[in-house]
């Protein structure tokens, strides 16, 4: 046990508590340079989200000073320093409001209002975001209490991702999308809360001296408040994680259904649209040339249940009255793409055919006219001439028959002059090359 205690001992390499407190307090305030740095970091993150650049977003997270007041709040709770807690709360409020204003203004004047993948990733927090925020907060709190800070702090800033959710919330405000704002701000709240809780636990574990000692009533009250907040924050994220899992399972089941029912039968799908948010859910399909009867459509609808696709309506667009302009445009685009592919395939097939004899009786004629040939390969190859131009050469690789005479294996002779003359006449090519394969 002593070995494991030493192995996981956080007191080794610990910074003096007075120095840790001084560093935490110095990073709480958002005035002057800190506020300018925050505004610039928010602007960089907003641009990164707008152009869907992961590298730019990571850079903004490394610049951001937002971790300071969050860690300070966790420290203040652990030491019962409510004056410090008020300061950190005020600083975090100012930082949040400034961040929302800067991101709102940017996205409001930006001509690009499309929600890119980096933006969408911050609108539906799950239990995994809770775990990342908590573990990242633990690492950050441990690093802050070390003499050697090391590399974890930049990693924590990237992993816990405080900036992108705030910018996404600003995007939601600028575009009037309330669900984007609520989802992103909820993710930001999760990160703030669990970084603070992780700091609280580490400071407690390292036994920093509380400002108010011996007040058991206050300790119990604080414990109940923190437990209630943890449950309040975690519950929605658990629900979101469950819905995300169910959505992924639905899309996987739909892919299996389409493969089994259509692709394995050789039907070409030229339009596909899945709507998971409606009730019932819908799966819309259109095909290149396949038309289904009413009985087939009923069977296909029933077969959805075999793939655990429930509460879903299958819609196959095959009548002109069922096809909207949007669907027609998509179908025509796909048809055009398919037509181009067909042309390329046909061209390549014709080119391939030109490299082999088209006469189905060719092999029989060779065996009849030249019985001493056991096996052969015949075709055309591209060769590079001395003038750096490609030329086609007709070649025949042949293997003569062998027989045993008085215990010795003798190779039968092939009249190559006659063979070459015959091939030249048959294929109108005087440069036929014969290659002996022993």
C-alpha positions, 0 to 999 in steps of 0.5 A: 500500500505504501508503494501505491501511495508513493506512486500516486502521491500528489504532494510530490513536486507540489508548489507552495500553497501561497504561490498557487493562491497568488497565481490563481488570484492573478488570473481571475480579473478580466481587465485591460490586457486580459479583456483584449486578449479574450476579445481577440481569441473569441474573434479568431475562434469565430473566424475558425468556426465560420471557415471550418478551420480546426487549426484556427480554432485550436489556436484560439483555445490556446490564446484564451484566458477563460480558464482563470476565473473558472479555476478560481471559482473551484478554488474559492469553493474548496477554501470557503472563500466567498469574497473570492467566489464573488470576484470570480463569478463577476469576472466569469460573467464579464468574460461570457458577456464580452465573448457573446457580444464579440461573436454575435457582432462577427457572425451578424456582419459575416456574409457566411451564415452556413452552419459548418461541421465545427459549429454543429459539433458544439450544439448537442453536448452529451455525457462524453463532454461532461467526462472530458470537462471533468478529467481535463479540469483534474489535469488542469488543477493538478498542473496549477499546483505543481512547481513545474507546470509542464505541458498539460495546461495547453492540452487542457485548454484544447480538450475542454474547449471553452471558446468554440461553444461560446462562439457557437452561442453567438452564432445562434444569437446572430442567426436567430437560431435558439436551439444552436444558442441553447445547445452551445451555451449548455456545453459551455456551462458543462465545461465551466462547471466541471472544470470548477468541480474538478479544481474543488476536489483537487484542492480538497485532496491537497488539504488547502486551509479553508478560510472558514474553519469549523463550520460544519453547517456551512460544509454540509450546505455546500456539499448539498448544493454542489451535489444538486448542481452536478445532478442538474447539469449531468441529467440533460447530457445523459439524455442527449447522449442517449438520443445521439446513440439512438440516431446513430443506430437508426442511420446504421440500420437504414444503411443495412436495409438499403444494402440488403433490399436495393443495392444487392439487387442491382438497383441504382439509387439516385436520390436519398433523404432521411429525416430523423426529426419528424414523427414518423421518421421518413426515408425517401428514395428514387431510383434510376430506372426501377419501378415498384408495384404496389405489392412490392412497396407494401413488402418493402415498408413491412421489411423495415421492421426486420432491420429494427427501423420503427416508426418510419415511413418509406417514400419511393419517388417514382411518379412525376407528381411525387417529384418536386423541383428539388428532387428532380434537380438532384435526380438529373444531376445524379443521372448526368453523373451516372451517364458520364460514368457509363461513357467512361466505363464503355470507353475503357471496356472498348479499349480493353477489348482492343487488347485481346482477340475478338474471334472466339475460334482463335484458340481452336484454330491455333491448336488445329494448325499448330498442334505442337503448342501446349499453351499460349497467351496472345494480346496487345501491349503499349510500348514506348518507341525511340521517338518517345511515342506510344505504339501498340505491339501484338505479341504471342507467348507460347509454350511448346509441348514436351514428350518423353523419348528414351527417358529424356524430355524432348521439346517439340518444334514449332514452325515459328515462321509459319506461325508468324506469317499466319498471325500477320495475315489474320490480324493484319499486323506484320510486326507480330512478336513471338516469345518462347516460354520454356 
